[in-house]
Amino acid sequence: MAVGLMGEATCQLDGKHFHLVMDNEAWMLVEDVLDRNYLDIVATIWRLAQRRRLAPVSMMRAIIWGATRRNHPELSIEDCQKLAENPDPEFSRALSQAFWGSVATSEPGEEAPDPGEAKARREGRGAKAKKAKAGAG
């Protein structure tokens, strides 16, 4: 059985209270909109964050869409597009908190693992797998 991680956060934007939730349901919506799987999306965001680069607006729109479905179904995909194109600092902080909370697999205070490395380990290509192979040979 898969473990469902959930991240959530609240913020105010233009006098409106937002409660953003990234859970399995939100992630399924994001995957459908982007036609990409969860690990691919997380790995892309991770790589961009490491280089201090922003994700494409289309990806951010999909993540906002997913994060707002539970508590803000009145927002259209166009509303999410506007939020992605003109990010408010408080909204961006809350979205980031909900996003990373839904993917964190580390203990509080530890650095979250690189999702690309986790995928590589599962496929036997990660740094630990390479060290094990080198030691065995």
N, CA and C atoms as an extended XYZ file, in Angstrom:
411
Properties=species:S:1:pos:R:3:atomname:S:1:resname:S:1:resid:I:1 pbc="F F F"
N         0.843       -1.178        0.000 N   MET     1
C         0.000        0.000        0.000 CA  MET     1
C         0.884        1.236        0.000 C   MET     1
N         0.557        2.197       -0.833 N   ALA     2
C         1.333        3.431       -0.916 CA  ALA     2
C         1.050        4.321        0.283 C   ALA     2
N         2.067        5.005        0.725 N   VAL     3
C         1.919        5.939        1.831 CA  VAL     3
C         1.561        7.295        1.258 C   VAL     3
N         0.506        7.885        1.756 N   GLY     4
C         0.103        9.195        1.286 CA  GLY     4
C         0.710       10.282        2.147 C   GLY     4
N         1.467       11.131        1.530 N   LEU     5
C         2.014       12.272        2.246 CA  LEU     5
C         1.126       13.472        1.979 C   LEU     5
N         1.041       14.362        2.949 N   MET     6
C         0.203       15.530        2.763 CA  MET     6
C         0.925       16.767        3.266 C   MET     6
N         0.871       17.803        2.474 N   GLY     7
C         1.378       19.091        2.886 CA  GLY     7
C         0.245       20.095        2.805 C   GLY     7
N         0.206       20.980        3.756 N   GLU     8
C        -0.824       22.020        3.706 CA  GLU     8
C        -0.303       23.291        4.336 C   GLU     8
N        -0.896       24.398        3.927 N   ALA     9
C        -0.493       25.705        4.439 CA  ALA     9
C        -1.621       26.689        4.189 C   ALA     9
N        -1.604       27.770        4.940 N   THR    10
C        -2.608       28.812        4.774 CA  THR    10
C        -1.931       30.146        4.505 C   THR    10
N        -2.682       31.029        3.891 N   CYS    11
C        -2.188       32.384        3.649 CA  CYS    11
C        -3.371       33.293        3.338 C   CYS    11
N        -3.080       34.573        3.278 N   GLN    12
C        -4.058       35.587        2.882 CA  GLN    12
C        -3.588       36.202        1.567 C   GLN    12
N        -4.514       36.417        0.666 N   LEU    13
C        -4.198       37.069       -0.603 CA  LEU    13
C        -5.371       37.960       -0.974 C   LEU    13
N        -5.108       39.242       -1.079 N   ASP    14
C        -6.155       40.216       -1.407 CA  ASP    14
C        -7.367       40.077       -0.494 C   ASP    14
N        -7.105       39.881        0.811 N   GLY    15
C        -8.178       39.785        1.787 CA  GLY    15
C        -8.883       38.441        1.830 C   GLY    15
N        -8.456       37.491        1.011 N   LYS    16
C        -9.081       36.167        0.994 CA  LYS    16
C        -8.161       35.159        1.669 C   LYS    16
N        -8.757       34.300        2.498 N   HIS    17
C        -8.010       33.249        3.189 CA  HIS    17
C        -7.899       32.035        2.267 C   HIS    17
N        -6.677       31.525        2.099 N   PHE    18
C        -6.443       30.319        1.311 CA  PHE    18
C        -5.907       29.219        2.221 C   PHE    18
N        -6.445       28.023        2.023 N   HIS    19
C        -5.951       26.825        2.705 CA  HIS    19
C        -5.567       25.847        1.600 C   HIS    19
N        -4.262       25.752        1.335 N   LEU    20
C        -3.747       24.929        0.247 CA  LEU    20
C        -3.419       23.538        0.768 C   LEU    20
N        -3.797       22.518        0.005 N   VAL    21
C        -3.562       21.132        0.399 CA  VAL    21
C        -2.984       20.359       -0.782 C   VAL    21
N        -1.829       19.751       -0.549 N   MET    22
C        -1.243       18.840       -1.538 CA  MET    22
C        -1.246       17.452       -0.918 C   MET    22
N        -2.150       16.613       -1.399 N   ASP    23
C        -2.246       15.235       -0.938 CA  ASP    23
C        -2.336       14.339       -2.170 C   ASP    23
N        -2.648       13.068       -1.980 N   ASN    24
C        -2.713       12.162       -3.123 CA  ASN    24
C        -3.711       12.632       -4.172 C   ASN    24
N        -4.860       13.089       -3.726 N   GLU    25
C        -5.888       13.568       -4.661 CA  GLU    25
C        -5.377       14.757       -5.470 C   GLU    25
N        -4.730       15.703       -4.790 N   ALA    26
C        -4.171       16.871       -5.483 CA  ALA    26
C        -3.112       16.440       -6.490 C   ALA    26
N        -2.253       15.503       -6.083 N   TRP    27
C        -1.192       15.038       -6.981 CA  TRP    27
C        -1.753       14.326       -8.206 C   TRP    27
N        -2.848       13.587       -8.043 N   MET    28
C        -3.455       12.940       -9.211 CA  MET    28
C        -3.963       13.981      -10.202 C   MET    28
N        -4.526       15.067       -9.691 N   LEU    29
C        -4.981       16.144      -10.569 CA  LEU    29
C        -3.805       16.797      -11.289 C   LEU    29
N        -2.725       17.041      -10.571 N   VAL    30
C        -1.527       17.649      -11.172 CA  VAL    30
C        -0.976       16.726      -12.264 C   VAL    30
N        -0.902       15.439      -11.967 N   GLU    31
C        -0.417       14.482      -12.967 CA  GLU    31
C        -1.292       14.500      -14.211 C   GLU    31
N        -2.619       14.557      -14.028 N   ASP    32
C        -3.538       14.577      -15.170 CA  ASP    32
C        -3.351       15.821      -16.022 C   ASP    32
N        -3.230       16.981      -15.366 N   VAL    33
C        -3.079       18.237      -16.103 CA  VAL    33
C        -1.777       18.249      -16.898 C   VAL    33
N        -0.697       17.799      -16.263 N   LEU    34
C         0.621       17.855      -16.907 CA  LEU    34
C         0.939       16.626      -17.752 C   LEU    34
N         0.164       15.576      -17.604 N   ASP    35
C         0.429       14.305      -18.276 CA  ASP    35
C         1.852       13.830      -17.987 C   ASP    35
N         2.237       13.949      -16.711 N   ARG    36
C         3.545       13.510      -16.222 CA  ARG    36
C         3.321       12.845      -14.876 C   ARG    36
N         4.215       11.933      -14.500 N   ASN    37
C         4.032       11.265      -13.216 CA  ASN    37
C         4.620       12.090      -12.071 C   ASN    37
N         4.196       11.726      -10.891 N   TYR    38
C         4.570       12.420       -9.654 CA  TYR    38
C         6.086       12.559       -9.511 C   TYR    38
N         6.809       11.461       -9.644 N   LEU    39
C         8.261       11.510       -9.447 CA  LEU    39
C         8.942       12.424      -10.454 C   LEU    39
N         8.471       12.412      -11.690 N   ASP    40
C         9.047       13.279      -12.718 CA  ASP    40
C         8.815       14.753      -12.377 C   ASP    40
N         7.624       15.077      -11.917 N   ILE    41
C         7.292       16.458      -11.551 CA  ILE    41
C         8.152       16.911      -10.372 C   ILE    41
N         8.228       16.089       -9.334 N   VAL    42
C         9.011       16.444       -8.144 CA  VAL    42
C        10.485       16.586       -8.498 C   VAL    42
N        11.003       15.663       -9.297 N   ALA    43
C        12.420       15.734       -9.692 CA  ALA    43
C        12.700       17.005      -10.486 C   ALA    43
N        11.785       17.386      -11.355 N   THR    44
C        11.955       18.617      -12.138 CA  THR    44
C        11.989       19.833      -11.228 C   THR    44
N        11.038       19.922      -10.307 N   ILE    45
C        10.995       21.049       -9.369 CA  ILE    45
C        12.259       21.058       -8.511 C   ILE    45
N        12.694       19.888       -8.056 N   TRP    46
C        13.901       19.781       -7.227 CA  TRP    46
C        15.117       20.332       -7.979 C   TRP    46
N        15.299       19.869       -9.218 N   ARG    47
C        16.461       20.330      -10.010 CA  ARG    47
C        16.413       21.838      -10.212 C   ARG    47
N        15.249       22.365      -10.520 N   LEU    48
C        15.122       23.812      -10.719 CA  LEU    48
C        15.412       24.559       -9.422 C   LEU    48
N        14.905       24.069       -8.308 N   ALA    49
C        15.125       24.725       -7.011 CA  ALA    49
C        16.611       24.724       -6.655 C   ALA    49
N        17.305       23.631       -6.955 N   GLN    50
C        18.732       23.557       -6.664 CA  GLN    50
C        19.522       24.601       -7.442 C   GLN    50
N        19.026       24.948       -8.626 N   ARG    51
C        19.691       25.959       -9.462 CA  ARG    51
C        19.076       27.347       -9.262 C   ARG    51
N        18.166       27.450       -8.281 N   ARG    52
C        17.487       28.717       -7.974 CA  ARG    52
C        16.742       29.264       -9.203 C   ARG    52
N        16.114       28.358       -9.929 N   ARG    53
C        15.330       28.727      -11.104 CA  ARG    53
C        13.868       28.437      -10.824 C   ARG    53
N        13.010       29.178      -11.475 N   LEU    54
C        11.571       28.997      -11.295 CA  LEU    54
C        11.045       27.902      -12.208 C   LEU    54
N        10.028       27.230      -11.745 N   ALA    55
C         9.352       26.225      -12.564 CA  ALA    55
C         8.556       26.931      -13.650 C   ALA    55
N         8.300       26.250      -14.756 N   PRO    56
C         7.469       26.847      -15.808 CA  PRO    56
C         6.091       27.218      -15.268 C   PRO    56
N         5.521       28.269      -15.809 N   VAL    57
C         4.200       28.725      -15.368 CA  VAL    57
C         3.172       27.610      -15.526 C   VAL    57
N         3.265       26.837      -16.588 N   SER    58
C         2.297       25.757      -16.795 CA  SER    58
C         2.361       24.736      -15.664 C   SER    58
N         3.552       24.446      -15.172 N   MET    59
C         3.705       23.502      -14.073 CA  MET    59
C         3.164       24.111      -12.777 C   MET    59
N         3.467       25.375      -12.545 N   MET    60
C         2.970       26.039      -11.341 CA  MET    60
C         1.447       26.143      -11.367 C   MET    60
N         0.881       26.426      -12.541 N   ARG    61
C        -0.582       26.496      -12.663 CA  ARG    61
C        -1.198       25.164      -12.253 C   ARG    61
N        -0.621       24.059      -12.720 N   ALA    62
C        -1.156       22.734      -12.396 CA  ALA    62
C        -1.040       22.451      -10.900 C   ALA    62
N         0.079       22.829      -10.292 N   ILE    63
C         0.264       22.597       -8.857 CA  ILE    63
C        -0.714       23.450       -8.053 C   ILE    63
N        -0.905       24.695       -8.441 N   ILE    64
C        -1.889       25.555       -7.771 CA  ILE    64
C        -3.284       24.960       -7.928 C   ILE    64
N        -3.600       24.483       -9.130 N   TRP    65
C        -4.901       23.854       -9.400 CA  TRP    65
C        -5.117       22.687       -8.431 C   TRP    65
N        -4.124       21.822       -8.312 N   GLY    66
C        -4.251       20.682       -7.408 CA  GLY    66
C        -4.381       21.108       -5.954 C   GLY    66
N        -3.579       22.078       -5.548 N   ALA    67
C        -3.546       22.521       -4.145 CA  ALA    67
C        -4.816       23.246       -3.718 C   ALA    67
N        -5.573       23.766       -4.663 N   THR    68
C        -6.771       24.545       -4.319 CA  THR    68
C        -8.078       23.765       -4.461 C   THR    68
N        -8.037       22.567       -5.030 N   ARG    69
C        -9.293       21.849       -5.307 CA  ARG    69
C       -10.091       21.541       -4.054 C   ARG    69
N        -9.466       21.106       -2.992 N   ARG    70
C       -10.212       20.680       -1.801 CA  ARG    70
C       -10.964       21.845       -1.157 C   ARG    70
N       -10.301       22.979       -0.974 N   ASN    71
C       -10.899       24.072       -0.214 CA  ASN    71
C       -11.325       25.273       -1.050 C   ASN    71
N       -10.945       25.309       -2.306 N   HIS    72
C       -11.275       26.468       -3.155 CA  HIS    72
C       -11.711       26.021       -4.549 C   HIS    72
N       -12.741       25.182       -4.625 N   PRO    73
C       -13.179       24.678       -5.929 CA  PRO    73
C       -13.739       25.768       -6.838 C   PRO    73
N       -14.015       26.930       -6.271 N   GLU    74
C       -14.535       28.033       -7.087 CA  GLU    74
C       -13.473       28.628       -8.012 C   GLU    74
N       -12.191       28.351       -7.737 N   LEU    75
C       -11.129       28.884       -8.592 CA  LEU    75
C       -11.072       28.105       -9.898 C   LEU    75
N       -11.069       28.825      -10.992 N   SER    76
C       -10.958       28.193      -12.308 CA  SER    76
C        -9.487       27.958      -12.639 C   SER    76
N        -9.250       27.203      -13.673 N   ILE    77
C        -7.875       26.992      -14.116 CA  ILE    77
C        -7.265       28.325      -14.565 C   ILE    77
N        -8.108       29.219      -15.071 N   GLU    78
C        -7.636       30.547      -15.461 CA  GLU    78
C        -7.216       31.357      -14.234 C   GLU    78
N        -7.959       31.227      -13.128 N   ASP    79
C        -7.573       31.897      -11.886 CA  ASP    79
C        -6.209       31.374      -11.418 C   ASP    79
N        -6.023       30.071      -11.523 N   CYS    80
C        -4.744       29.469      -11.127 CA  CYS    80
C        -3.618       29.953      -12.034 C   CYS    80
N        -3.923       30.135      -13.308 N   GLN    81
C        -2.942       30.665      -14.264 CA  GLN    81
C        -2.505       32.068      -13.835 C   GLN    81
N        -3.463       32.908      -13.445 N   LYS    82
C        -3.134       34.267      -12.998 CA  LYS    82
C        -2.261       34.245      -11.747 C   LYS    82
N        -2.565       33.341      -10.815 N   LEU    83
C        -1.751       33.220       -9.608 CA  LEU    83
C        -0.330       32.762       -9.955 C   LEU    83
N        -0.209       31.896      -10.942 N   ALA    84
C         1.114       31.405      -11.354 CA  ALA    84
C         1.913       32.478      -12.079 C   ALA    84
N         1.227       33.309      -12.863 N   GLU    85
C         1.921       34.349      -13.650 CA  GLU    85
C         2.348       35.534      -12.798 C   GLU    85
N         1.610       35.821      -11.739 N   ASN    86
C         1.895       36.964      -10.873 CA  ASN    86
C         1.984       36.505       -9.428 C   ASN    86
N         3.048       35.785       -9.096 N   PRO    87
C         3.106       35.194       -7.755 CA  PRO    87
C         3.207       36.220       -6.642 C   PRO    87
N         2.348       36.064       -5.661 N   ASP    88
C         2.381       36.861       -4.443 CA  ASP    88
C         3.340       36.161       -3.477 C   ASP    88
N         4.227       36.898       -2.796 N   PRO    89
C         5.201       36.242       -1.910 CA  PRO    89
C         4.570       35.364       -0.833 C   PRO    89
N         3.502       35.816       -0.206 N   GLU    90
C         2.877       35.019        0.853 CA  GLU    90
C         2.223       33.765        0.264 C   GLU    90
N         1.546       33.924       -0.867 N   PHE    91
C         0.918       32.772       -1.523 CA  PHE    91
C         1.993       31.779       -1.977 C   PHE    91
N         3.085       32.292       -2.535 N   SER    92
C         4.180       31.431       -2.984 CA  SER    92
C         4.793       30.657       -1.827 C   SER    92
N         4.955       31.313       -0.684 N   ARG    93
C         5.486       30.643        0.506 CA  ARG    93
C         4.560       29.519        0.932 C   ARG    93
N         3.260       29.792        0.967 N   ALA    94
C         2.289       28.772        1.377 CA  ALA    94
C         2.270       27.612        0.381 C   ALA    94
N         2.312       27.921       -0.901 N   LEU    95
C         2.316       26.867       -1.912 CA  LEU    95
C         3.572       26.014       -1.780 C   LEU    95
N         4.699       26.658       -1.557 N   SER    96
C         5.953       25.936       -1.379 CA  SER    96
C         5.877       25.027       -0.155 C   SER    96
N         5.321       25.523        0.934 N   GLN    97
C         5.188       24.734        2.162 CA  GLN    97
C         4.297       23.517        1.916 C   GLN    97
N         3.178       23.715        1.231 N   ALA    98
C         2.274       22.592        0.949 CA  ALA    98
C         2.937       21.593        0.006 C   ALA    98
N         3.609       22.103       -1.025 N   PHE    99
C         4.277       21.238       -2.002 CA  PHE    99
C         5.341       20.375       -1.334 C   PHE    99
N         6.306       21.029       -0.661 N   TRP   100
C         7.416       20.280       -0.066 CA  TRP   100
C         6.947       19.413        1.087 C   TRP   100
N         5.894       19.837        1.784 N   GLY   101
C         5.340       18.989        2.835 CA  GLY   101
C         4.759       17.701        2.290 C   GLY   101
N         4.291       17.737        1.058 N   SER   102
C         3.687       16.546        0.457 CA  SER   102
C         4.717       15.594       -0.122 C   SER   102
N         5.960       16.018       -0.203 N   VAL   103
C         6.991       15.144       -0.779 CA  VAL   103
C         8.101       14.815        0.209 C   VAL   103
N         8.095       15.440        1.376 N   ALA   104
C         9.178       15.234        2.344 CA  ALA   104
C         9.189       13.792        2.831 C   ALA   104
N        10.359       13.202        2.794 N   THR   105
C        10.522       11.847        3.301 CA  THR   105
C        11.613       11.803        4.357 C   THR   105
N        12.047       12.977        4.792 N   SER   106
C        13.100       13.042        5.803 CA  SER   106
C        12.492       13.445        7.139 C   SER   106
N        13.262       13.287        8.172 N   GLU   107
C        12.845       13.722        9.500 CA  GLU   107
C        12.958       15.240        9.580 C   GLU   107
N        12.159       15.896       10.425 N   PRO   108
C        12.286       17.341       10.583 CA  PRO   108
C        13.722       17.731       10.906 C   PRO   108
N        14.211       18.741       10.244 N   GLY   109
C        15.565       19.217       10.470 CA  GLY   109
C        16.590       18.564        9.562 C   GLY   109
N        16.225       17.471        8.887 N   GLU   110
C        17.131       16.827        7.937 CA  GLU   110
C        16.859       17.366        6.549 C   GLU   110
N        17.872       17.316        5.715 N   GLU   111
C        17.694       17.731        4.329 CA  GLU   111
C        16.898       16.652        3.603 C   GLU   111
N        15.900       17.073        2.840 N   ALA   112
C        15.103       16.114        2.078 CA  ALA   112
C        15.979       15.484        1.002 C   ALA   112
N        15.779       14.195        0.745 N   PRO   113
C        16.594       13.533       -0.265 CA  PRO   113
C        16.253       14.008       -1.666 C   PRO   113
N        17.210       13.927       -2.552 N   ASP   114
C        17.015       14.270       -3.953 CA  ASP   114
C        16.107       13.210       -4.574 C   ASP   114
N        14.923       13.587       -5.099 N   PRO   115
C        14.026       12.582       -5.660 CA  PRO   115
C        14.636       11.870       -6.862 C   PRO   115
N        15.513       12.517       -7.588 N   GLY   116
C        16.193       11.865       -8.704 CA  GLY   116
C        17.089       10.744       -8.212 C   GLY   116
N        17.750       10.944       -7.073 N   GLU   117
C        18.602        9.915       -6.487 CA  GLU   117
C        17.750        8.749       -5.994 C   GLU   117
N        16.587        9.038       -5.410 N   ALA   118
C        15.708        7.965       -4.944 CA  ALA   118
C        15.274        7.092       -6.114 C   ALA   118
N        14.920        7.691       -7.217 N   LYS   119
C        14.521        6.940       -8.410 CA  LYS   119
C        15.702        6.133       -8.938 C   LYS   119
N        16.882        6.732       -8.975 N   ALA   120
C        18.074        6.036       -9.457 CA  ALA   120
C        18.395        4.840       -8.562 C   ALA   120
N        18.223        4.981       -7.244 N   ARG   121
C        18.470        3.871       -6.323 CA  ARG   121
C        17.530        2.716       -6.616 C   ARG   121
N        16.258        3.030       -6.853 N   ARG   122
C        15.287        1.975       -7.150 CA  ARG   122
C        15.666        1.242       -8.430 C   ARG   122
N        16.272        1.951       -9.361 N   GLU   123
C        16.663        1.351      -10.637 CA  GLU   123
C        18.076        0.788      -10.591 C   GLU   123
N        18.736        0.848       -9.420 N   GLY   124
C        20.078        0.306       -9.280 CA  GLY   124
C        21.161        1.185       -9.875 C   GLY   124
N        20.879        2.484      -10.071 N   ARG   125
C        21.854        3.398      -10.667 CA  ARG   125
C        22.338        4.462       -9.705 C   ARG   125
N        21.828        4.489       -8.462 N   GLY   126
C        22.166        5.550       -7.519 CA  GLY   126
C        23.585        5.457       -7.001 C   GLY   126
N        24.010        6.501       -6.318 N   ALA   127
C        25.376        6.575       -5.783 CA  ALA   127
C        25.651        5.413       -4.831 C   ALA   127
N        24.683        5.072       -3.962 N   LYS   128
C        24.886        3.950       -3.031 CA  LYS   128
C        24.998        2.634       -3.785 C   LYS   128
N        24.180        2.463       -4.823 N   ALA   129
C        24.240        1.233       -5.604 CA  ALA   129
C        25.582        1.131       -6.328 C   ALA   129
N        26.089        2.233       -6.831 N   LYS   130
C        27.388        2.222       -7.518 CA  LYS   130
C        28.509        1.886       -6.544 C   LYS   130
N        28.455        2.427       -5.320 N   LYS   131
C        29.476        2.114       -4.314 CA  LYS   131
C        29.425        0.634       -3.950 C   LYS   131
N        28.219        0.081       -3.807 N   ALA   132
C        28.065       -1.331       -3.463 CA  ALA   132
C        28.626       -2.217       -4.566 C   ALA   132
N        28.353       -1.849       -5.818 N   LYS   133
C        28.870       -2.631       -6.948 CA  LYS   133
C        30.383       -2.550       -6.996 C   LYS   133
N        30.951       -1.367       -6.750 N   ALA   134
C        32.401       -1.182       -6.786 CA  ALA   134
C        33.067       -1.989       -5.687 C   ALA   134
N        32.439       -2.047       -4.522 N   GLY   135
C        32.996       -2.810       -3.401 CA  GLY   135
C        32.887       -4.310       -3.611 C   GLY   135
N        31.880       -4.734       -4.375 N   ALA   136
C        31.680       -6.166       -4.613 CA  ALA   136
C        32.595       -6.706       -5.696 C   ALA   136
N        33.116       -5.815       -6.541 N   GLY   137
C        33.908       -6.250       -7.694 CA  GLY   137
C        35.315       -6.222       -7.458 C   GLY   137
